[in-house]
Amino acid sequence: MKKAKLGILLAAGLGLSACGDLNPTQQRTATGALGGGAVGGILGSFSGNAGLGALLGAGVGGAGGYLYDQSQQSRQPYYDNRGRGRGRDRDRYR
């Protein structure tokens, strides 16, 4: 039993260490999957199948995190170009 706990702890530590160098898309997708998995596991435990709830929640949360990231990326060019106009256009954005 002690070896199993140590193995689980080691696997969790290695899994978390792999998250250190993620780009924003990967971070948002992983955060959505983690949050969705947690909520899905809690809700699934009420129906007696926490594992299936966590699996479905992680899938939905990951997809939601990815879609949120794509939404934020589509807005970014507006903020990058804001206030760079000349003359009258420049004053409109201030």
C-alpha positions, 0 to 999 in steps of 0.5 A: 500500500505504501508503494502505491501511494508513493507511485501515485505521488511521484506520477502526480509530481511528474505530471505537474512538472510538465506544465511549467512551459505551456503557451497561453492556449495550452494553459487555458485548455488545461485549466478548463480540463482541470476545473471541468474534471473536478466539477464533473467528478463531484457531480458524478459522485451524486449519481454514483459514477464519479469517474465518468463524471470527471472524464466527461467534465474534463472533456467539456472543460478542456473544450471550453478552455480552448474556445475561450482562448480562441475568443481572446486571441481574436480580440488581441489584434484590436488591442495591439493596434489601438491608438496607433492611428494618425491624426483624427483617427488617433484621437478617436481611440484615446 
